[in-house]
Amino acid sequence: MKKILFFVIILLATVRHLQAQQLTVAQDGSGTHRTVQAALDAVPVGNKSPITIFIKKGTYKEKLNLAKKQNFVRLVGESVEETVLVYDDYNGRVVEGSDKPLGTSEASSFRVFGNDFSAENLTFQNSAGLLGQAPAMWVYGDKAQFRNCRFLGFRDTLYVYGYGSRQYYQDCYIEGTTDFILGSGTAWFENCTLFCKPKGTCIMAPSTPDTVTFGFVFQRCTITGNAPDGSYFLARPWKPFGKAVFLNCEMSPVVAPKGWDHWGKEDNKQESFFAEYKSKGPGALPKQRASWSRQLNPQQAAFYTPSSAMHGWSPSLAE
C-alpha cells in the first residue's frame, strides 16, 4: 500500500511538473495567462528545462522582456499572421515617469536576455513608424532561434545585439528601412525574405567585433521590396570589422549596383568583410560591386556552414 501511495504521489508531482512546462496565453481568459509578459514572468530564474508558451491569435500590445537566466523558453504562435506582439516605442521618446529619452535598445518592443530562446509562427512588430530607431526584436542571449516569424518595422527592426551571441533565423520575413538588421552578434539566415521599404538606404549594419569570424550570413534568401530600384546597399559597417556574407541569394532591382557602402570611412574598406557567392537576379551585378568587397569562389564559400558559424551549436526545435 505504501508503495502504491508513493507511486501516486510521484505521478501527481510529475503531472504537475509537465503542466508547468506548458503555458497558454489567451486574451479571452481561456489560457493560463491573459498577457505574454505574465507568462514570461512565470519562467523561473535559473530555469534549466524547456518551457513552451503557446500564444493564441490576437494582437498583444505589450512591452516585453525575458530576463537573464530565464532560459529555455519556447514561444509558439497559433498563426504567424494573426498572432502579433507589438509596441510603439522609439529612440528619443520620453515615456511617462521619466525625464530621459529612450535609447535604441530601450525602445525595443521585445528584449530577450535569456539563453536558449526560440520562437515560431509569430509576428514581432514595432509600430512607431518613421519616428526614430525602433526595434521590434532585440536579442542579447546566446543560442536564439526563430522559425516562420515576421519582424515588422522601419529603422533597426531586428537588433542582433549580443556580443558572442549565436542566432538562427529560418523561413522568416524581415522588413524595414535603414539598417533594419544590425548588431554585433553572429546570425545565420536561412531561406528568409528581406523587404526594403521606401525611405531607406541600407539593409544592415553589422558591428561584428574583430575577434569574431562570422557576422551575418544569408543563405538562399531573397531581397525584395517596394523601394525605388537601386536605392538600397546590402550593408555598411557600423563598426570597423563588420562582416556580412550572401550565399546563393536572389536580389531584386532594389539593390544598388555598387552593393556595399563603407559609411564614409576609408579604413572600413580594409577592415570590414563583405562578400557574395552566386548571387542571382537583377540586383546581382558582381562586375559593378564595390572594388573592396569580395566575390567568393567555391572553396571560400564552403567555409560558411551553420555548424561553423554557430561554433558547433546545431539549432533544433527539439532542444
N, C-alpha and C positions, 0 to 999 in steps of 0.2 A: 504493500500500500504506500509506504514511504517513497519507494522508487517511482511509483506512478505519479504521486503528488509532485515529486521533484521534476519529473519529465514534463508535467503540465506547466509548472512554473517557468521552466526553461523555454518551453514552447511559446508561452504567452509573452515572455520577455523578448524572444526572437521576433515574434509578430509585431510587437510594439516598435522594435528597432527598425524593422523593414518599413513599417508605415512612416516612421520618422524620416526615412530617406526619400520619400516621395511626397512633395508638397504641390498643391494646386492653387493657382491664383485665378480668381474669377470675380469680376466686378459685381455680379449679382448675388454674391454670398454663397454660391454652391461649392466653393473650394475651401481649402484650409485658410486662405488669406484673401483679402479683397484688393491688396496692393502688392506690387512687385517688391517694393522696399521692405514691406513687412515680412515677406518670405525670405529675402536676403538676410534680414536681421535675425531670422531664426537659425541661420547656419552658425554652429558653434565656432568660436575662435579656437584655432588649433585643430580644426576638423581634419580627419585622416581617411574618411571613407566617402565614396561618391554620394552626392545628394542631387536628385533631379527635381527641378522646379518646372512644372508644366503650366504654361500660361494660356488661358483661354482667349478667344478672339476678343478684341477690343482695343481702344486707343487709351493708353495709360500715360497721362501727362504727369510724370514724376521725375524728380532729380534723384538719380540712382547712384549708389555707392556700394561696392563689395570690398570690404576692408582687408588689410593684410591678415594673413593666417586664416582667412575664411576660404579654405582651399577645396578643390574637388567639387565645384559647383557646376551643374549642367542645366542650362536653360533650354526649354523646348517650347516653341510656339505652336499653337493649334493651326495657324495659317500664316505663311510668310507675309502676305499682303494685308491680312486683316488683324494681325497681332502687332501693334505698333507701340514702341516705347519712345516717348518724345518729351523734350523740354526745349525752352527757348532762351537760355542764357547766351551771352556773347562777351567777348573780350571788351572791357571798358564799361560794362554795365555796373551800376551801383545798386545792389539789392537792398531791400528794406532792412534796417537794423545795422547797416554797415556804412562806414564813411570811406571805404576803399573800393576802387573798381575791381572787378574780376579780371584775373589773368586768363590766358587761353586754356590752360589746364583746368582751372576752377570753373570755367564756363561749360565744360563738357556735360552733355546730358547724362552720360553713364561713365563712371570711372571704375575700373577693375584693378584692384591691388592684389587680390588673391591669386595663387598659383593653380595650375591645372583647371582652368576655367574653359567651358565650352558652351556654344550656343548654336541652335539650329532653328530654321523656319521662323525667323524673327526680323522685324524691321526696327532699326535703330535710327532715330531722326533728331536733328536739331532744326527747329522751325524758326530760328531768328532771322533767316533770310540774309540779306547783304549788310546787316548792321555791324558786323565785325567777324573776327575769327571765332568760330563756333563749332567745336567738335560734337559729333553725335556719339562717338565712342572713343575712349581714352584707355589704353591698356598698359599697365605697369608690370603686372605679374608675368611669370615665366610659364611657358607651355600653355598658351591660349589658342583655342581653335574655334573657327566659325565655319559653318556649312549652310548653304542655301539661305543666307542672310542678306538683307538690304541695308545699306548705310546711306542715308539721305541728308543732304545739307548743301552748303555753299563752300565757304572757305574753311579749310582744315577739318573736313568731315571726319576722317579716320586718323587718329593720332596714335601711331605705333610708338609709344613713349619710352618704354623701359630700356635702360641700358642693360645689355645682355639678355633681354627678353627674347624668347623664341615664340613666333606666332604663325599660325597656318590658316589660310583662307581658301575655301573650295566652293566653287559654284556660287559666288557672291556677286552682288551688284553694288557698285560704289559710284556715287555721283558727287559733283561739286564744281567749284570754280578754282581759284588759285590755290595751289598746294593742298589739294584735297586728300592726299595721303602724305603723311610726314612723320618724322621721328627718328630715334636712334636705335630702335630695336631691329632684330632680324625677322623679316616676314616673307613667307612663301605664299604666292598667289597662284592658284591652280584653276584654270577654266573660269576666270572671273571676267566681269564686264565693267569697264571704266567709262563712265558717261560724263563728257565735258559739256558743262552748261555755259551759256553766254556770259560775258564779262569776266572771264578767267584768262589766265596766261600760261599756267604750268600745271601739269598733273600732280607732280610730287616734289617734296623737298626732304630728301634723306639727310640725316645728321649723323651718319654712321661713325663711330669712334675709329681712330686709326688702328686700334688693336683688334678690331673685329673684321673678319674676312668677308662676311656676307651682309649686305644691307637688305634691299628689296629685290626679290626675284619673281618675275612673272612668267609663267609657263602656259602656253596655249590660251592666252587671254585675248580679249577683244577691246579695242579702244574705239569708241564711237561718241556721238553727241549731237547737239543741235547748235553748237557754237559755229562761228564762221570758219571756213576752210583755212588751214594754215595758222590758226590762232593759238595753238597750244604746243608748248615744249613738253617733251616727255618728263624731264626732271631738271632740277637745278640743285646744287649742293648747298644746303642750309649751313652745314659746317664743312670745313675743307675736305674731309675724307669721305664725303657722301658716296654711297655706292648703289647702283641700280642696274639690273640686267633684264632684258626681254628675250625670251626663248620661244620661237615659233608662234609669234603673236600676230593677230590681224589688226591692222591700223587703218582707220578711215582718213579721209582728207582733212579732218580737223587737226591732224598732227602737222606741225611746221616742218618744212623740208630739212631745215638745219637740225631738228631733232632735240638738241640738248642746249642748255644755257649755263654759262659759267658764273652767273649772278654778278657780273661786273668786276670779278677779281681774277687777275691773270694766274695767280698761284693755283686757283681751283682747277685749272686745265691740267695741271700735272698731278695734283693730289687726289682728285676725285676719280672714281672708276664708273664710267657709264658705257654700257655695251649692249649689242643686239646680236641675235643669231637667227637667221632665216625669218626675219620679219616679212610680212606679206600684206597685200592690199595697197590701195592708192596712197596711203600715208607712209609706206615703207620705201624710202628713197636713199639707199645706202651711199650712193655717189654724191649726194648733196648734204650728207650729215656733217656736223662739226668735225673738223680735222682731228681734234684731240679726243674724240670718242672712239670706240672700238667696234669692229665687226669681228665676231669670234669665228674661229674655224671649228670643225667638228671635235677635235681633241680638247680645245679650250672649253667648248660648250659642255662636254661630258663631265667636266669638273663640277657642274651645277646640278645637284640632285637634292631632293628633300632630305635625305639622310645626312648628306654632308653639310647642308645649310643649317639643319636643325641639330647638328652635333650629336647624331645618334638617336635623338628622340623621334619616334615614329608616331605621329598623331593618329589616334584611333578613337572612335566613339565608345569603344569598349573600355577605355581607360577611365 
